[in-house]
Amino acid sequence: MSRGKMILGLCGWLLLCFAAASPGAVFMPGEWFAALKKPAWNPPSWIFGPVWTALYAMMAAAAWLVWQRGGWKEQRKPLLIFLAQLAFNALWTPLFFGLHRPGVAFAEIVLLWLAIVATLVAFRPHECPVISQTTSSGCNLVTPRN
C-alpha cells in the first residue's frame, strides 16, 4: 500500500471516528443531568472531553491498523464489527442526554459492551487489542452517568 493511501486511510478513520463523537457536541449534559442523583465515584465532568478525544483517536488508529492489512477486501468482517461498535458509541449520547432516557441508554451500553468484546476478538489477530481496548475504558467511564 502506498504511503499516500495509508495517510489518506488514517485521515478517513479519524474523520469517521470523530464524526461518531459529534453527538457529544450537540447533546450536552445541561440542567437535566446536573439534577440527577449520581454516585460519589462519578467522574468529574471536565474529564470527559480530553478522555473521549484520546479514545476516539485510538479507536481510529486501531481500525486503521486492521484496514492496512488488506483493506476492506480482506478485513471486511473485523471492520464491520468495529463500525457497529462505533455506531453504538455514537448512539448513547442522544439517548441519554438528548432523550433523557437513562434506562434505554443503559440497555444500549450493554449492547455497546457486547460490540466492544466482539471488536476486541475481531482485532486480536491484528495485534491491536490494546488500542481498541481503550474503548472499554471509555465505556467504564460513562457507565456511572447512567
N, C-alpha and C positions, 0 to 999 in steps of 0.2 A: 504494500500500500504506500502510495507516495506521501511525502511529508505534508504537502498541501491538503490532501484528502484527510489525513489524520488530524490536522489542525481544524479543518472545517467540521469534521466529525465531533471533535471536542466542543467546538462552539455550539453545534447543534444540540448536543446533550445538555450543555449548560443552559441554553435557551429553553429547552423543553422542561428541565427541572425547575428553573426559576419561574417559568410560566405556571407550573403546578403550585408554586408557592404564592402566586399573586393573590389568591383569595384572602390571604392574611392582610393585604393592604386595603382590601375592600370591606371585609367584615372584622372590625376592631372590637376588642373586649367591651368597652363602654360601661355605662352605668349598670346595665343588667348584670354583667359579670362581677362588677365591684360589689353588688348587693348580695351575691351568693355566699353562702357559708362554705368556707374552704378549710381543708385540714391544715394543721400547723406546719406540716412539712411541704406545703405547696411552694414551688419555686417562685422567686420574685419575678414580677412582670418584665423587668428590664433585661433578663437573661435570654428571653425567647428570641429576640431579633438576631443577636450575634450567633447564638447556638444554631438556629434554624438556617441561617445563611451558610454557615460552615457545613451543616448536614446536607443541604441540597447540593452544595458544590461537590461534596464527597460522593453523594449518590450519582451525580453526573459523571464523575471520574470512574466510578465502578462500572457504570453502563458503557462508558467509552472503552474501558479496558476489554470488556467482553466483546463489544462491537468490533474492535480491532482484529479479533481472531476470526475473520471471515465475513464480517458484515452481517446484514440481515439474512443473506442466503444461508449461511452456516449457523447463525446464532439466533434464529427466529424465536425458538421456544424460550430461552432464558430472557431475551429482550422483551418478549410479550408479557412474561411473568413480571418483569421489572415495571413495565408500563402499567400493568394492573395495580401493582403496589403504589405506584406514583399517583394513579387516579384516586385510590383510597386516601392517600395523603392529602390530596387537593380537596377531597370531599368533606373532610372532618370540619374544617373551619366554617364553611357556610352552614353546616348542620348545627354546630354548637353556637357560634357567635351570630350567625345570620338568622336562623330559625328559632334559636333559643330552645333547642331540643336536646338536653343533655342525655336523656335515655337513649334516643336514636343515635346520638354521637358516640355513646359508649358502645352500643352494638356495632357501630361502624369501626370502632377501634379494635374490637375483637376480630372483625374481618381483616382489618389492616395488619394485625399481628400474624394472622394466617398467611397473608400475602407476603409479609416480611420473611417469614420462615421459608416459604416457597422460593422467594428470591435468593435467600442465603443458600439454599440447597442447589438451585439452578446455577448460581455464580460460583459455587465452591470449586468445580473443576477448573475454573479460570483464575484461581489464586487471588481473588479479590474479596473474600468474605469479610475481611477486617474492615475494608472501606464500606461495603454495603451494610455491615453490622451497625454502623453508626445510625442507620435509620431506626433500629430498635432502641437505641439510646434516646432518640428524639421522641419516640412513641412513649417511652418511660417518662419523659419529661412532661408530656402533655396529658397523660392519663389522670394525674391528680386534679386537673381542671374540671374533669367530669364529676 
